[in-house]
Amino acid sequence: MRTIAAAVLGLMLSLPAFAEDVGIMVTVEVIDVAGQPIQTAVVRHPSEQDRHRVNTATGRWEASVLYLPNGDELVFLKGMELTFEVSAPGYENFTATYIVRKRKNVAQVVLQKMDIDLSEDEALDAPIIQFGRDKPID
């Protein structure tokens, strides 16, 4: 019984040490030119494979650490320069760079609508938007 109590007490005392290892919270807010949140936006760090969806109500995504494909953690620390790739359907892709501060880390990204003119006779039935990962079929 005493062994269990000692183990629990040891665990409780060591938890604050783990909390200190968590990085600084960084928020990426994705809005359009009118200042409205873009509900379908995604945020991605270039070293990551995963895309992170923003909150559909606020257009925000936040994290203090990223988990890279090789198993490493990228913990956000003061003074660190972060790069994010932000995209949304119907908007031009944008690469944002942000330097982490001690507090109030909100990077606001404004996406521009794509300029697609479908009024011409030569226009296709639906616009084709290629992404970097797409490869044309031979």
C-alpha angles and dihedrals in degrees: 000000000000090000091057092047090050091049092050091047091049091050093049092050092049096049095082088057090059091047091058091058092063112102131233115290113249122191125201113199116196117200138160127240091274091056096252119137116254104230097195098050124125130200125209135176112223092237092053130080096203124084117215119217118222123236104274094221099046105021089232134132122184138184141153097204137025126209112224124212093251090058097259123131121229103209115195110237133179112279094018116137112225127193122203130186110214124192141162134177111273093015132095115256116252133197113210128193120202133179113217117238129194093258143005098032105178116150110195114206120192114201122204121222115249113255103232118164110200096167096089121096091236093057118120124241089252129010117252113221114187123205126206093255093053117099120198117242113244 
